[in-house]
């Protein structure tokens, strides 16, 4: 007997654990790769996460997407290698160590020792790796974590050096000055991506002041400029106006002030009653000189004059902008364009240096520093205001950022902008709007990419500089460095560790005969992660053939926040290196929020821990819920545990009950499938049609990477399978007198269930494999040992009958309306009615028979006159004959319930005895005795009082009927 009965009361989390053990014991994941030829490779890149905490729902969402597509492609016959990676360098790790050591500044790290600091960083990078592996495995994701690449490994770092040098040789890397968001706590600049992190902008309370800059050309005249950052005033070198803005000179109490005409009204508190002397265009002010408010900058060649800039507005302030080229991106640009000097009075710790002796050593982000500067300016301040404004903070340490000009290394992204845009056009994005909108806008507006950080734990820039001849030496490998290293006698050099603390010991002998030293910066970790196509396989030092097979990647997936991060860095580096993108297809997921729309927070306790939730509902349900959500199309998802529970009830249990139903009857009848599908029954033809149509549609949707559409199709189908086909066909399995029809039902349902299991496998890998085991491996011992090693179904288009599908859909619609009309009239379904009427063309007899049985009417009629847009009507008049049949049907339902309660199996034959004192009910039951016997599997029925024991009773038509059942 090939099939075994299945326990309908399944515990899905326990089932998943059993399947997981089966996968591990039999190395099913490994076999799914090894069994496929390398020539048919489908390549996938996995972006490396930091192991600085346990995975959250956002990580799991992206990870499940990364599992669904590779499982699908594997079943299509592709070899899909999936290797995990860890992001091990950068500020997240450094911050953990600094907090542990209670370090507050870069200086403390240097005093402690960069070598010891980096060793501590190395010890922290994989603190949560084991937890990640357990949780990722629990979700059902297949990925090789045992051979994961680490960005701190020598091979990976050497490949990153190769990337850097190749771009250098292509003239795509340069050193320059750039004003950037800068964290004085971390002593490093931040990228636009980092400043754009959620929560980076916070409300900050500050003092805004309007400062009087005294004109050199006109007596007792002052230019007014407004600033929310008084600490930048020691760096003031210019004032900027708008050429076409109208400015006015006003007089009050014998003093003259110049500001934009449109801003005078907002200064009525200090300039109320001032007399307008004259007006002028901003262009007439350009070139005028003013006295510096501080005397820190000496010997200026060109400074302290009025210049013009397009960024000046009259929305706030005075319409004249205080301009400090060291502390503002627009300030730096406009000063450079106008030849204004450059002066940097703030060090890497965010403190004034010795060039500003009055404030030397004071932090510019301290409120007291601003307060002291305002006090020292005294009468040079016209007005002081308290303001609260949205201000950027470091997303790692929460320190307020400053904007500061830095010496940095850049990838000349603007040089290849047109190529980036062209290549992006050919990438398939899902959703498309991310690629054509958000990502395209980023590429169009992105400045050159700052890739250097003044930190310690990272891949050092492979650049040595000779002060004597001002020459840079750039290395693309360890061998190149070793060949140029200055090897003094007795000094042992280590070329096996490319971290900064080791490379600082290695000098390079310059052609001029002098010694070059490493410049000392480390690479932005996004440069490292963008190098993963090469770093993970140590290209170009080995695996050149592998890169040819896997580059560009067929598929990648990450969150919407990675448009500025990983998606960007991958594309810029690959276009810079090879003039082509590093990925062909990308799915962008959205953000998973708490159910109330807040950010998920352990502190707030506003979400169920993923591990706990999976132990309660199972990973399959979580996977399916996430894959069917808007989050797979870059939309936000308000996570709901109820949604996961609904998947269990409406999809997983519906499928399991269908499987259990089939297995139970197939085991009773000893059914053995032949695979021969020759249906004559309308329902069988319809199920074969929609099943093959499902294969076609799910395949098309997954080929387009539209995961949520595939989930919707699978959900709709399992409802049709269970609540229409099986429910309509139930009697054919257990009491059909037509053996041919019963076999056809078995063959059809077997085909549908095994096909659906394969289609479901990428989404619900656990339950799909369990059902596959019970349906396929029980029958064919030579079949693949797992559904994930089986072939993806191919649709038989000859079996797809669109007309049949449409007619069945119309039939179901008429049935649904008919049942709604019954409910509105308060007539239960077991009560037969005479007729149902429907509008339009008559459908076939088989369909009308289905309508009659479902709505429980005797006939279907055409509705000749349609009124009030009602296309279906019901004859609700109940004749005595119909009432009698209703009594019999109610009695059958009660007997069936008693059978289940008494523990009878579906195949058990019984003896049924009943008695009632009511003659009308008695007549009805006697009249329909044959019908009752057939429905309840009763071989003998007695209605003589006292002949048998009565164990149950029921009210029929308001009258009591006593009855009892016993084994035959």
C-alpha angles and dihedrals in degrees: 000000000000100000129060127203114259126222105244090203096075125174103214099195089053091046090052092052090052092050091047090054089049091052093049096044093049096036092233093166092052091047091051088063103033093050091061126079118247090227088069097054123160105195125214129182120208116207111228118244127202114254091217095117141004120286118273129203091273090058091046093048093055091041094054091050086052088053100045097057096045091048090051093048091046090056088050088060102263127136105236114184113195116192121178123224136199125216100219106166135069145050098319090066095038091052092053091053094043091053091049091051092039091235117166102181146030089249091064090054091052092048090049091050128262090232093056091042093053092047089054089049090052090053091055103047098089099033092127099030094111092050090050091051093051095048095043090050091048090057089059094247116153112215133136105248095159091070097036119156117238122206089219094059117110094239093051093047092048090055089051088054089052090052091050095048093045090055090045091054090050088055091245097122125066141157117242150144119273135168107228141167102273132195111212090194094056092031092224142103121250128223123236086253092057093047088050093058116123111274095016092121116065135168112268129188114224145155117253117198138189110220129203113226109193117230118235093203102048126048118244091357126134135193110220120220129175127213138175091200109060090174089072092061095088085062095051113132103155147013118229127211134179112253094221098037115109113237129190137204112221131186128216127168091346095306124110126218132188122209140134114294092230091057099053094089092058089057097054090116091067103017100037110145092017114153119233107232101178144335130225143172117259090243090069091058095055112113096022115134131228135188116259113249089218127036098213097109110070132190098017115190092195122000145108097054139115117267132174129243136177093224095068115109138169095231093106141353119026102306089255115096124214103228126207111170092202094058111040136049094220090040091055093047097048093045091050091049090052097043095247117162124256124235126177113191097166125080130215091274091060092253130127110257131219092281086074099048096175091062103022111150094014117127114241092214094058114104090221091059092057090045092053093048091052090049093049092050088060112162091012087077115082098184140002122205134186109229138179114204139165106263132182118250131187107269090214105047102012093236117149109256127230128204109241136169110244137187099240143162117242141194104226093235093162089064092063098033095116091049091049091052092047094050093045089056090065095049115101107231125190110230092030093209091068092058098040095037122024098023095041090051089051092053092046095052103029116121121215110302116254104218104172130088128189092227139106115232107069144067105305118230104259091232128123120186130207113211092195099061099013092237128151120218113201121190128199099188145017091256092056091051094046092051091057099036117121103239110195119191115273094012113117114209125199116215095172096079118059097186121122099251090058098041092052086070093057118084125192123222108232124213088246090062095251129112122261120208129207110263090230105226124126126220124260106261088235088064087054096047090045087057093058097107086065102026096054091060098031092245131209092018090061141349096050090150090052092054089053088056098043106032123121097027116241090216143013133167136192141141128292090256089067093071086090092033129038099000088053098045093046092053098043094050097044093047089046091050104035107008091243139086122266094224137041104193129028133182114203117203127201133229123287110223133183116270091262092054096256124128109270109260132178087205092057092041090219098146141044114255108255092232092053092046093051091050088054103041105010132248095266092064092047091049093049093046093052094043092052093049131095087252092084088063098052094267125129117259124208097212115228126186087203087063090056090048090051090056089055092050102037103034113015098039092041090055093044092050090050090051091046091050092052094045093049096053095036090055091049093050096038090234116186116190119233098183090236109137111191104146125184096167114095093226092053092050090049094049092049089049097051092041093056090042088053091053090053096046097044090048092051092047093050091045085058090045089241097146098167092055090053090051092052091050091050092048094051092048098052089052091052091046095052106028097039115019100035094037091049092044100040095107091050089066101049109028109013112140090198105082092189091055092047092051090048090053091050094047092047096047091045091053091047095049096046091046093048091048090058093047090049095047098092091051103037102021097169103051091037091058093046093052091043088055091053097043107033110022091046089059103034117034089187093059118109109283093237135033086234089064092049125098121263111254119259118213120244098218092192088070094052109100110182093183090054091048091051093048091049090049090051090048091053090048092054089047092051092050091046092052090048090053089051091052092048090052092046094240116141118229095244089064107090118225131198106241149354121207125206132182128236133032118348114257123216126290092250091057092046089052089055090050092050093050095045097046091034098234131140098230146010119227135184115253103232098188120038114205132179091006089290110148096175129047133178131213100226097181108121114207122200089256091053091046090053091052089049089055090052093049091049089051091051090053091052093049091049090053090050091051091055092045091051092050098246116163118236092253097049116116116217146192114237125202126181141166138187135174092216113095096202093054090042091054091049094052093045092048091054097038094121091052091048093049093050095048096046098037089241113163092186132028125191127185098173110122115252097005092114137017116268114217101168140038135196138186112241118181086344093304129110121248119187118204145164137191130207137175115278 
